[in-house]
């Protein structure tokens, strides 16, 4: 029996601190070499805010607060034959300095001004920008 392919759901967390957003360069995953926010797969039964808190903690050690819905993207990664719905939230930095807690997945964490984001950007984030979304608007 042929397996039905379905999109996966990712959650991206736009963390704001002092007018900047936290990003890392991805490695060993689809979108390798591209810059993105902390985030990951939504687990079965998990809330989007809960996923944002969990993934941010697992990846960066940072604590976030004031999580709010932002935007979603519908992305097809043709080269990797993957399809993702990425739900983005905005959160404020509460405490902690970003650490590389998953060195196999990212090269490091840096804060960037929205008008001066690094490149190349991860496909879902490129689509956020293409649609004109801005977490500071």
C-alpha positions in Angstrom: 0.0 0.0 0.0 1.3 3.4 -1.0 1.9 5.8 1.9 0.1 9.1 1.7 2.4 12.1 1.9 1.2 14.9 4.1 2.7 18.2 5.2 4.5 18.5 8.5 3.9 21.4 10.9 6.7 23.5 12.1 6.7 26.4 14.6 9.1 29.3 14.2 9.8 31.7 17.1 10.6 35.3 16.4 12.2 36.3 19.7 12.6 40.1 20.2 15.1 41.7 22.4 16.2 45.4 22.3 14.7 45.8 18.8 16.5 42.8 17.4 15.6 39.2 16.5 17.4 35.9 17.3 18.6 33.8 14.4 21.0 30.9 13.7 22.5 29.3 10.6 21.0 25.8 10.1 23.0 22.7 9.5 22.3 18.9 9.0 18.7 19.6 8.1 16.6 20.9 5.2 17.5 24.5 4.6 21.2 23.8 5.6 23.3 27.0 5.4 20.2 29.3 5.7 19.4 31.6 8.6 16.2 31.0 10.6 14.6 31.6 14.0 14.5 28.9 16.7 11.8 26.4 16.2 10.9 22.9 15.3 8.1 20.3 14.8 4.8 20.7 16.6 4.3 17.5 18.7 1.0 15.6 18.8 -1.3 17.3 21.4 1.0 20.2 21.9 -0.1 23.8 21.9 1.7 26.2 19.5 2.8 28.4 22.4 4.0 25.3 24.3 6.0 24.2 21.2 7.6 27.7 21.0 8.7 27.6 24.7 10.0 24.0 24.4 11.9 24.4 21.1 13.4 27.8 22.2 14.6 26.2 25.5 15.9 23.1 23.8 17.8 25.0 21.1 19.0 28.2 22.9 18.5 27.9 26.7 16.6 31.2 26.4 13.3 31.8 28.3 10.5 33.6 26.4 7.3 35.4 27.4 4.4 37.3 25.8 3.9 34.7 23.0 1.5 35.9 20.3 0.4 34.5 17.0 1.9 36.1 13.9 1.8 34.5 10.5 2.0 31.1 8.8 3.6 29.9 5.6 2.9 27.0 3.2 6.3 25.9 1.9 7.3 23.1 -0.5 11.0 22.2 -0.4 11.3 20.7 -3.9 14.9 19.5 -3.6 14.2 17.7 -0.4 10.7 16.5 -1.4 9.2 18.0 1.8 6.1 20.1 2.5 5.8 22.2 5.6 3.2 24.5 7.2 5.2 26.8 9.4 3.4 28.7 12.1 5.3 31.7 13.3 4.8 33.3 16.7 6.4 36.5 18.1 7.8 36.3 21.7 9.7 38.6 23.9 13.0 37.6 25.4 12.6 37.0 29.2 15.9 35.7 30.4 19.1 33.9 29.4 21.9 34.3 26.9 21.5 32.2 23.7 23.7 29.0 23.8 24.4 26.4 21.2 22.6 23.5 22.8 22.2 21.5 19.6 25.5 21.9 17.8 24.5 19.3 15.3 21.7 21.6 14.1 23.0 25.1 14.2 26.2 27.1 14.0 25.4 29.7 16.6 23.0 32.3 17.7 23.1 36.0 16.8 20.8 39.0 17.2 19.9 41.0 14.1 18.0 44.1 13.2 14.9 43.4 11.1 16.2 45.8 8.4 19.6 44.0 8.3 18.8 40.3 8.3 21.6 37.8 7.2 21.4 35.8 4.1 20.5 33.4 2.8 17.2 33.1 4.7 15.4 29.8 5.3 12.6 29.4 2.7 9.6 29.9 5.1 11.3 33.1 6.4 11.9 34.3 2.8 8.1 33.8 2.2 7.3 35.8 5.4 9.3 38.7 4.1 8.0 38.4 0.6 4.4 38.7 2.0 5.5 41.9 3.7 5.2 40.8 7.4 7.2 42.6 10.0 7.3 41.7 13.7 7.8 45.3 14.7 4.8 46.7 12.7 
